[in-house]
Amino acid sequence: MLLRHAAKRGAVLAHRPSLLLRPGVHLQQRRTFLTETFAAGANQIIDLSLAIPWPADWPPYASTIVLLTLLQRTALLPLAIWTKRKVKIGRDVVVPELKRNSVRVVNHIEATPLPNGLTKDTVMKVRRESYRELMEARRKQLFSHFGVGISRTVILPTLVQLGTFIPMSMLFVFIAVPPTPLDSECFMHLTNLTRNDPSNILPVAIGILNMANVDSHRWLVRTPLLKEQQQVDQNVIQAQIAKGGPLKRRNFELKLNPSGMMTALARSFSVLRIVFAMQMPGTVLIYWTVSAAYSLAQSFVLEYWSSRSKPIQLPVPPLNFRKLTTDSPATLRKLTSGEPTTAST
């Protein structure tokens, strides 16, 4: 088998021109660093496809693309596990702490004296604003302490994945530029890896996998846990209102997972990705399909682990109203010092 692959590799290399010498690549493009980098990478992928002793009935180039995709996604798996743990810390530690703190914040605001001469409506507005500011300051404090802000749970993983996804996609686009030995290989229903999918089966499959990945966290989370995440503890606040307190309940929801707007954007991107995939060659379609399937399986496994594992317990910094009032432009600080506020004017 090794002799057969060596002979096949020698025949392909003898008839394959360098990517930099192809008719479609101009002299000016040869001088760019990106063109040289992608050309070298494309040549190495073709060499690797011929060097790996794939079974005789396996398409070597498509199999190599699948292998490289699995290796790339597996290399990013530790980052996904770390991100999921951060989200779980926010759900098991930060959110319950904020719910408990909301009761103390209400009591603190009710006990804080206000200047005379304020109308009832003004007092209600001021105390609602004070509640919002103190809870926001506490939220930022806990986010910073546990490192569960959106920059670490959403932005950082997205940037890292895009940093590998975009170059790999460009590499597979470049490797499909003719003349190339990939134009003689078939994979599944694709008769040519250098052309797009005329049946649009893979583009639609990519979009469906992406949409399923967006909503996968809702399929495995237990119903009581999901309701607990979506509700704010109202009983104590309603009890405060029943006692005659002027504070009305404010819906202070904390969402460590992507918000509704981000979910809608992700779904819209899935639809746009179908349109883009219709124009891509078979090499990119294979890469995108395998990557999307890997992401969906990864989401299922991590969400199952997160929803079935024991809640994380970590020490929480104590609630210090003096520090919160000092660190944030609280309305209560302005009122107690006699300064005019927007609500009182």
C-alpha positions in Angstrom: 0.0 0.0 0.0 2.8 2.4 0.8 4.4 1.7 -2.6 1.1 2.4 -4.3 0.7 5.7 -2.5 4.3 6.7 -3.2 3.9 6.1 -6.9 0.6 8.0 -6.9 2.1 10.9 -5.1 5.0 11.0 -7.5 2.7 11.0 -10.5 0.6 13.9 -9.1 3.6 16.0 -8.2 5.1 15.5 -11.6 2.0 16.9 -13.4 1.0 19.5 -10.8 2.3 23.0 -11.3 3.1 25.1 -8.3 0.3 27.3 -7.0 2.4 30.4 -7.6 2.9 29.5 -11.2 -0.8 28.9 -12.1 -2.3 31.0 -14.9 -4.9 32.5 -12.5 -2.2 33.8 -10.1 -0.7 37.0 -11.4 2.9 38.1 -10.8 1.8 40.9 -8.5 0.0 38.5 -6.3 3.1 36.3 -6.1 4.8 39.0 -4.2 2.3 39.2 -1.4 2.9 37.5 1.8 -0.6 36.1 2.1 -0.5 34.6 -1.4 2.8 32.9 -0.7 1.6 31.6 2.7 -1.7 30.1 1.3 0.1 28.7 -1.7 2.6 26.9 0.6 -0.2 25.7 2.8 -2.2 24.4 -0.1 0.8 22.5 -1.5 1.4 21.0 2.0 -2.2 19.8 2.2 -2.0 18.1 -1.1 1.3 16.5 -0.2 -0.2 15.4 3.1 -3.3 13.9 1.4 -1.0 11.8 -0.8 1.3 10.8 2.1 -1.4 9.5 4.4 -2.1 5.8 3.5 -5.9 6.2 3.2 -7.9 3.1 2.2 -8.3 2.6 -1.5 -12.0 3.5 -1.5 -11.5 6.7 0.5 -11.1 10.0 -1.4 -7.7 11.2 -0.1 -8.2 15.0 -0.4 -11.7 15.1 1.1 -10.6 12.8 3.9 -7.6 15.0 4.6 -9.9 18.1 4.8 -12.2 16.2 7.3 -9.1 15.2 9.3 -7.7 18.7 9.5 -11.1 20.1 10.5 -11.4 17.6 13.3 -7.9 18.4 14.5 -8.6 22.1 14.4 -11.8 21.9 16.4 -10.3 19.5 18.9 -7.5 22.0 19.5 -10.1 24.6 20.4 -12.0 22.3 22.7 -10.1 23.4 25.9 -11.2 27.0 25.3 -14.9 25.8 24.9 -14.7 23.9 28.2 -13.2 26.9 30.0 -15.9 29.2 28.6 -18.6 26.8 29.6 -17.3 26.7 33.1 -17.3 30.5 33.3 -20.9 30.5 32.2 -21.7 27.9 34.8 -20.0 29.9 37.5 -22.2 32.9 36.5 -25.3 30.8 36.6 -24.5 28.9 39.9 -22.8 31.7 41.9 -23.3 35.1 40.4 -27.1 35.0 39.6 -28.2 33.5 43.0 -26.0 36.1 44.8 -27.6 38.9 42.9 -31.0 37.6 43.8 -30.1 37.5 47.5 -28.5 41.0 47.3 -31.6 42.5 45.8 -33.4 42.1 49.1 -30.6 43.8 51.0 -30.5 46.6 48.4 -34.2 47.2 48.8 -33.9 47.4 52.6 -30.9 49.7 52.3 -32.7 52.1 50.0 -35.8 52.1 52.2 -33.6 53.0 55.2 -31.7 55.8 53.6 -33.1 59.2 54.5 -34.0 61.6 51.7 -34.2 65.4 51.7 -37.5 67.0 52.6 -39.7 68.6 49.9 -39.6 65.7 47.4 -42.9 64.6 45.9 -44.0 61.0 46.2 -43.4 60.4 42.5 -40.0 61.9 42.7 -39.1 59.6 45.7 -40.2 56.6 43.8 -38.2 57.5 40.7 -35.1 58.3 42.8 -35.3 55.0 44.7 -35.9 53.0 41.5 -32.8 54.6 40.0 -30.8 54.0 43.1 -31.8 50.3 43.0 -30.7 50.0 39.4 -27.4 51.7 40.1 -26.5 49.7 43.1 -27.5 46.4 41.5 -25.5 47.3 38.4 -22.4 48.2 40.5 -22.8 44.9 42.3 -23.1 43.0 39.1 -20.0 44.6 37.7 -18.1 43.8 40.9 -19.1 40.1 40.8 -18.4 39.9 37.1 -14.9 41.3 37.6 -14.2 39.1 40.6 -15.2 35.8 38.9 -14.2 36.8 35.3 -17.6 35.9 33.8 -18.2 39.1 31.8 -19.3 39.1 28.2 -15.8 39.8 27.1 -14.6 36.4 28.4 -17.7 34.3 27.8 -18.7 35.6 24.3 -16.2 38.0 22.7 -12.9 36.1 23.5 -14.1 32.7 22.3 -15.7 34.2 19.2 -12.5 36.0 18.2 -10.4 32.9 18.7 -12.7 30.8 16.6 -12.8 33.4 13.9 -9.0 33.7 14.0 -8.8 30.0 12.9 -12.0 29.7 10.9 -11.4 32.5 8.4 -7.8 31.5 7.5 -8.8 27.9 7.1 -11.7 28.8 4.8 -9.4 31.0 2.7 -6.9 28.2 2.5 -9.5 25.7 1.2 -10.7 28.3 -1.3 -7.1 28.7 -2.5 -6.5 25.0 -2.8 -9.5 24.7 -5.1 -8.1 27.2 -7.7 -7.5 25.2 -11.0 -5.5 23.5 -12.2 -5.5 21.2 -9.2 -5.7 17.5 -8.7 -8.9 18.0 -6.6 -11.0 18.5 -9.7 -10.8 14.8 -10.4 -12.1 13.7 -7.0 -15.6 13.0 -5.9 -17.0 13.1 -2.4 -20.6 12.1 -1.5 -22.8 13.7 -4.1 -20.1 16.2 -5.2 -18.5 15.3 -8.5 -15.8 18.0 -8.3 -14.3 19.5 -5.1 -13.3 22.7 -7.0 -16.9 23.6 -7.8 -19.9 24.6 -5.7 -22.8 22.2 -4.8 -25.3 22.4 -7.7 -28.0 20.7 -5.5 -27.3 23.0 -2.5 -27.6 20.1 -0.1 -24.5 21.0 1.9 -25.2 24.7 2.1 -28.7 24.0 3.5 -27.2 21.4 5.9 -24.7 23.9 7.1 -27.5 26.5 7.8 -29.6 23.9 9.7 -26.6 22.8 11.8 -25.8 26.4 12.7 -29.4 27.1 13.7 -29.6 24.0 15.8 -26.3 25.0 17.5 -27.8 28.4 18.4 -30.8 26.8 20.2 -29.1 23.6 21.5 -28.8 25.0 25.0 -32.6 25.1 25.4 -33.0 21.4 24.5 -31.0 19.9 27.3 -31.5 22.3 30.2 -34.1 20.9 32.6 -37.4 22.8 32.8 -37.2 23.8 36.5 -33.7 25.0 36.0 -34.6 27.0 32.9 -37.5 28.7 34.7 -35.2 29.5 37.6 -32.8 31.1 35.3 -35.5 33.2 33.6 -37.2 34.5 36.7 -36.2 37.0 39.3 -37.0 36.4 42.9 -40.2 38.5 43.4 -41.6 37.3 46.7 -39.4 39.4 49.0 -39.7 42.5 46.8 -43.5 42.1 46.7 -43.5 41.8 50.5 -41.6 45.1 50.7 -44.2 46.7 48.5 -47.0 45.3 50.6 -45.4 47.0 53.6 -45.9 50.3 52.0 -42.4 50.8 50.6 -42.4 53.1 47.6 -40.1 50.9 45.6 -41.7 49.1 42.6 -40.3 45.9 41.3 -37.8 46.4 38.6 -37.1 43.5 36.2 -33.4 43.1 36.8 -32.6 40.1 34.8 -29.1 38.8 34.3 -28.2 36.8 31.2 -24.8 35.3 31.0 -25.7 33.4 27.8 -26.1 35.4 24.6 -29.1 37.7 24.9 -32.2 37.6 22.7 -30.6 40.1 20.3 -27.4 38.1 19.9 -29.5 34.9 19.4 -31.5 36.6 16.6 -28.2 37.8 15.0 -26.8 34.3 15.1 -29.9 32.9 13.4 -29.7 35.6 10.8 -26.0 34.8 10.2 -27.0 31.1 9.7 -29.3 32.2 6.9 -26.6 34.4 5.3 -24.1 31.5 5.6 -26.4 29.4 3.4 -26.2 32.1 0.7 -22.4 32.3 1.1 -22.0 28.5 1.0 -23.9 28.3 -2.3 -20.9 30.2 -3.9 -18.2 28.2 -2.2 -16.2 25.2 -3.7 -16.6 21.7 -2.4 -13.4 22.0 -0.3 -14.9 24.8 1.8 -18.3 23.1 2.0 -16.7 20.0 3.4 -14.9 22.1 6.0 -17.9 24.1 7.0 -20.2 21.1 7.2 -17.8 19.1 9.4 -17.1 22.1 11.6 -20.8 22.9 12.1 -21.5 19.2 13.0 -18.6 19.2 15.4 -19.9 22.5 17.0 -23.4 21.0 17.5 -22.0 17.8 19.0 -19.7 19.8 21.3 -22.6 22.0 22.4 -24.7 19.0 23.3 -22.0 17.4 25.3 -21.0 20.5 27.2 -24.6 21.5 27.9 -25.4 18.1 29.1 -22.4 18.2 31.4 -23.3 21.6 32.7 -26.9 20.9 33.4 -26.4 17.6 35.1 -23.3 18.4 37.1 -23.4 19.7 40.7 -23.7 23.4 41.2 -20.4 25.2 41.6 -19.8 26.7 45.1 -17.3 29.5 45.4 -16.7 32.2 48.1 -18.4 35.4 47.2 -17.1 38.9 48.2 -19.3 40.5 50.8 -21.8 43.2 49.9 -20.4 46.6 50.9 -22.8 49.4 50.3 -20.2 52.1 51.0 -17.9 50.7 48.4 -20.7 50.3 45.8 -21.8 53.9 46.5 -18.2 55.2 46.2 -17.4 53.3 43.0 -20.6 54.3 41.1 -22.3 57.6 40.6 -25.2 56.6 42.7 -28.3 58.8 43.0 -28.4 58.1 46.7 -25.0 59.7 47.2 -26.1 62.8 45.4 -29.4 63.0 47.4 -27.8 62.4 50.8 -25.2 65.1 50.0 -27.9 67.6 49.0 -27.0 67.8 45.3 -29.8 68.2 42.8 -30.7 65.1 40.7 -32.4 64.6 37.4 -35.4 62.9 39.1 -35.9 65.8 41.6 -35.9 68.6 39.0 
